[in-house]
Amino acid sequence: LGIPENQGKRYSWGYPAIPELEDHAKVFELLPAVASELGMSLSPAYQLIPEQSTAAIIVHHSQAKYYSVGESRVEQLMR
């Protein structure tokens, strides 16, 4: 694609940029083919099934950066 190797970022659920796994449900709402054509589903804990599946937002912009939206619920509970 002609994109430099160190350009862009990958944001995945469960990490600081998208800390809440329950937001995986939004992916299924926005992209119904995830379930119907790819055969994926969510566990009661919002983990992707089949195991080892990954959902991510890929940004190839040269100014893309990692960021945190705040404490995750796990971090809040650990206080």
Secondary structure, 3 states (H helix, E strand, C coil): CCCCCCCCEEEEECECCECCHHHHHHHHHHCCHHHHCCCCEECCCCCEECCCCCCEEEECCCCCCCCCCCCCHHHHHHC
